Amino acid sequence: MPLYNYTALDSKGKEKEGTLEGANQNEAITRLKEMGFFPTKVIEIKAGAGAPAKGIATGAKKKKSAKDIQIKIPGFGGSVDTKSLCTFTRQLATLVDAGLPLLRGMQVLGKQEKNPMLREIIGKLSASIEGGSTFSESLAQHPKIFDKLFINMVKAGELGGVLEVTLNRLSEFMEKAEKIKAKVKAAMFYPVAVLVVAGGIVVLLMVVVVPSFEKIFAEMLDGASMPAFTVFVLAISRGIQHHFIIVAGVAIALWIAFKQTINKTKVGRYWWDWFILRSPAVGPLVTKVCISRFTRTLGTLVSSGVPILQALNIVRETAGNVIVSNAIVSVYDSVKEGDTITRPLEASGIFPPMVISMIDVGEQTGALPEMMIRISNNYDEEVDNAVGALTSLIEPIMIVFLAVIVGGIVIAMFMPLIAMMDKMGSD
């Protein structure tokens, strides 16, 4: 029997490579699916001149045959924004709910999709479904576009025969999550804009205005000493003026090191998330966003038929905060041992008593998904209020910050002049 080299994704989305036998390519793909894999590339190993009898690959490049199946997973060559994905999910839910077959609905959406990357993905999904794969199996072939939450909810909808209901819930979930994200981004726009303006003003003062004062001081003071604060500001001005590339390089290097420490190290990520949750102004907002995301994600998954332990694993990966993620791990262990959800949540110190009480009531009454959705709806309003309060608080803080920076530079330039006038008055 011919041999096939394959590349496939396992149930966790990790890439696997190997070799297996099959009468033909379709049989090899079927065997991979029976093994629990989602094949992305299946290539027949052909024996050539100087090749081993069984057709083991020799490392030499070979031409792709028409029979080769290669599904490219989108990477850095393109992207699908969340808004386009939300629109696609909502439209697909509407079409399926109207009674249109899934494959036909995918073909309709593929023709009208304007995003080239998403149009390509829809085409591949349609081809995969037409080839006999389920919708969830097709989605799992593109883990960089469709996350585990998306795939598992679709899989639960397929198994329960309620795909249209699941797609509607998924689209609502994505739209609400995107709405919260947009509100938080809008709240951060003002301080970022002020910081950019402040940085531009400071650079302008340091490069153009301060050097002019330095020349005046050199002529008028004739070597006399200047106040320490003025000397400090002049030194910064000379550093920016004559060593701008070095200063900019050091600033960029520090920023990259900071980002790498947060994103690549567990300790750095833990302490950064801890700091964010404990921050006086930002902390309460981030906590509310995390609670809303946790309750909405878990409630949506469980109500769609995803088992609670599997749902908790997915929620842990989408928590967005290491501290909250650790609390969810404790919940997972508790549920696995047959205990309740509320005890580890209460021990984490993140979730307020009201949330704990509502989840406890949901567990006792068997209406946990509905209670989770209700909590998330309440916290969506809390996030709105917190964003408004944060914006109102940030405005005066940034104005004072800008005034202190610019005012400090102005004072530093006038201090020698005031000292000179005092000296002339005393004479």
N, C-alpha and C positions, 0 to 999 in steps of 0.2 A: 504493500500500500504506500502511496506517496506520503511524504513528510511535509509538514507546514510549520513555518516559523510564525508565531503570533505575538501580538502585543494586545493586552486586554486590561480592563479595570476590574478590580474586585468590588465587593459590596461596600467597602469603605472608601472607594474612589482612588485607591492606590494602583499604580501601573505595574503590571506583571508581564514578563516575557518568558517564552519557552517554545518547545517543539512538541507536536503531537501528530499522530497518524490519522488519516481519513481517506475514504474512498474518493471523495472529491471535496471541493472547498466548502460547499454547503454543509456537508456532514461534519467537517472540522468546526465550522461556526456553531452548529447545533450542539456538538460535544462541549464546546467552551461554555455555552449558555447553560447546559446541564450541570457543569461544574460550578456554576454560580458566577461566571465571569461575563463581562460585557466587551466583546472583541472590538478593537479599533483598527487593527491591521492583521490580515491573514495572508501570508505569501507562501506559495508552494516552493519547496526547495528542489531545484532541478539539477540532476547530475550532468556535469559537463566534462570537457577534456581535462584530465588530471584531477578530477574530483573524486572523492570516495564513492564507492559503489552505492551506498545508501543515500547519497545526496546530501551529506552534511555540508553546511555552508563553509566556504573556503575563505571568506573575508573579502574576496574580490567583488567589485561592484557589478551587479547584473542589471540588465534592462528590465523595466517593469512591464509585465505582460498585461494583456487586456483583462486577464482573470484576477489580477491582484486587486484586493480590496484595501483601501487605505483611507481612513476617515481622519482628517486633520482636526485636531482639537484647537480651537482658537487661542492664540496667545497674545503676544505683543503686537501682532500685525493688525489688530483691530479690536474693537470693544463694543459691547452692548450696554448702553446706559440703563439704569434702573427704570426710568420713565418709559422707555421703549418696551422693556420686559413687562412692566405693569399693563401697558396698553395691549400687548400681545395676549397676555393671560386673560384679561377682561374680555377681549373680542372672541377668543377661543371658547371661553365659558359661555358667552352669549350664543355662539353658533351651535355648540354641543347641546345647550339647554333648549334650543329651538328645534332639535331633532336631527340636525345635520350630522352625518357620520364623521368621526374624528379625522380620518384621512382626507376627506373632502374639505373639511374645515381648515386643515393645515394647508392644503393646496390653495384655497381661496386667500388665506392670510399671506401666504408666500408671494402671491402675485401683487398684492397691494402694499407690501412692506417697503418702506423707503430706506431703512437702515440696511446697508449692503451686507454687513456681518450677520445681522439677525436674519435677513432673507436667505443667506447661505445656510445658516443653521436650520431654519425651517425646512429648506429643501432636503437637507440630510436627514432630518427627523421624518419627513414624509417618506423618503426612500427606505429608511430603516423600518418604519411601520408597514410599508407595502411589502417588505421582505419577510414579514412574519414576526417582528419584534413587538413587544408591548410598548406603550407610550413611555412608561417609566424606565424601561431598559434603554430606549432611544435617548431619553434625557440624560441618563447616567453616562453616556458616551461623551458628554460635554460638561464636565464638572466645573470648568471655569466660568460657565455661563449660568448653569442651573445648580444651586447649592443643594445640600442634603435635605433641607427642609422642603424645598420644592419637589424633589424627586420622591421623598417618602410620602408626602401628602398625595401626590398623584398615584403612587402605588397603592396606598390605602383606598383611594377612590375607585381604582380599578378592581381591587379585590372585593369591595363592598357593592360594586355596581352603581355607584353614585358619583361618577367622574365629574358630571356637570356641577353638582353641589360642591364638591371639593375644589374645583377650579374657581367657582364663585367665592368661596371662603378664602382661597389663596390670593385672588385678586384684591379682595377687600383688605386682607392682611398687608399685602405689599403696598397698597395705596396709603393705608394709615401709617405704616412704617416710614414711607417716603415723605409723608406730610410732616411727621415729627422731625425727621432729619432736616427737612427744608426750613422748619421753624428755628431749629437750633443753629443752622448755618446763617440764617438771617440775623439772629441775635449776635453772632460773632462777626458779622460784616462790619458793623460800626467801629468796634475797637480796632480791628485790623486796618480799616481805612485810616483811622486817626493815627495809628502807629506808623503807617507808611508816610502820611503827611508830616508827622513829627520828625521822622527820620530824614525826609527830604529837606525840611527846614533846618535841622541841626547840621546836616552836611553843607548846606548853602552858607550858613553862618560861619562854620568852621573853615571853609575853603575860601570864602570871599570877604566876609566882614571882619572876622577876627584877625587875619593877617594885616589888614589895613590899620587896625588899632595897634598891632605890634610894632609897625613902623613908626607910628606916632609916639608910642612910649619910648622907643629907642632914641628918638630925637629930643624929646622933652625931658625925660628923666636922666639922660646922660649917664647911664650906668648905675643909677640908684636902684635899690632893691624894691621889688614889687610885692604886693600881698601874695601869700601862699596859694590862695584860691585862684588868683589871676595867673600865676605861674603854671598851675595845674591845667587850666583851660588852654593856655597857649601851647603847652606841651602836647595836649591832645590834638589841637589844630595842626601843629607841625607834623605830627604822626600821620594824620589823615591826608594832609596835603602832599607830603613827600613820600609816604609809604602806603599809599591807598591800596595798591594791589596786595601787599602783605597783610594789611589790616582786614581787607575783604576776604582774603584767603583763610586767615585765622578764624574769622567769624563763620565762614562757610564750613570749615573743618570742624569747629566746635558744634555747629548745628547737626552736621552729619553724624558725628560721634554720639551726640545726644539721641538722635533718632535711632541709630543702630543699637545703642544701649537699651532703649525702650522696646524696640521691635524684635531684637535678636536674642536678648538674654532674659531668662525667666525672672531673675532677681530685679533687674531694671524695670521690667514690665510690672511686676508686683508692686514695687514701691511707688512707681508713677501712678498706677491706678489707685493705690491707697491714698496718695497725696491728693488726687483729683476728687475722690469721694469725701475727703476731710476738708477740702477748701471751703472757706466761709461762704462765698457767693456762688461759685460754680458747682460745688459739691451737692447741694440739695437738688439742683436741676438734673445733674447726671444721675443721681440716685432715682429720681422720678422716671427718667427715661429708661433706665435699666429695669425698674419694676414693671413699667408698662410693656416693655419688650418681652420680658420673661413671662408675664401672665398671658399676654396675647398669643405669643408663640406656643406656649404649652397648651393653652385652651383650644387654639385652632387645631393643633396636631391631634390632641385626644378626641376632640369632637369629630375629627375626620376619620377616626378609626385606627390611628397609630397607637401601638401598645405604649403604656406609660413609661417603661424603662427606656425604650427606643426613643420616645419623645424627649425624655430628660437628657439623653445623650446629644440629641440635635440641639436642644435649647442651650446646653452647656457650650457648644461650639459657636453659637450665635449670640452669646451673652454680651460680648464686647467689652467686658471688664473681668480681670483675673479674680478679683475678690468675689464678685457675683458668681463667676464660674466655679470657684471653690465651694461656695455655698450650695450650688446645684449638685456638685459631686457628692456632698454630704447628704443631700436629699435622695440622690440615686441609691447610695448605700443603705439609707434608712428604708426606702421602699423595697429594695431587694431583700432586706431582712424581714419584711412584713410589717414594718413600723409605719408611722404617719409621715406626711410631708411637712407638717407644721413645726415639729420639734427642731429639726436642723435649720429651718428658716429662721426660727426665733433665736437660735443659738448664734447665728451669723451676725446679728446686730445690724443688719442692713435693712431688713423689712420691718416697717412700723407695726405696732399692735393691731391697728385696724385691718391691715392686709392679712396678718396671721389669723385673726378672728374670722374673716370672710372665707379664707381658704379652709379653715377648720370646719365651718358650717357647710361648705361645699362638699368636703369629704364625708361628713356625717350624713348628709342628705342624698348623696350620690349624684349631685349636680355640680361636680368640680369644674367641668369645662365651661358651663354657663357662668359660674361664679368668677372664673378666671377672666372671661371676656368682660364681665361687668367691672371687675377691678381695673382692667386695662382701659376701659372707656372713661372711668373716673380719673385715672391718672393721665389720660390724654388731656383732659381739662386742666389738671394740675400742672402739666408741662406748659400749656398755653399761659397760665397765670405766672409760672416761674420764669418763662422767657420774657414776658412783659416786665416783670419786676427786675430781672437782671439787666434788661436794656435800660430801664429808668435809672438803675444804680450805676451802670457803666458810663453813661454820658457825663455826669459831673466828675467822676473819677478821672476819665480821660482828659477832660478839659483842664482839671487841676494838674495832671501829669504833664501835659503840654506846656502849661503856664510855668511850672517849676523848671522844666528843662530850658525853655527859651529865656525865662526870667533869670535863671542862674547864669547863663552866658552873658546876658546884658549887665547884670550886677558885677560879674568878674571884670568886664571891660571898663566899668565906671569907677571901680574901687581905686585904681591908681590916680584917676583924675580928681576924685574927692580928696585923696590923701595929699595930692599936689596943691589943691586949693587951700586945704587946711594949713599946709606948710607956708604958703604965700601969705595967708592971713596972719599967721603968728609972727612972720617977719615984719 
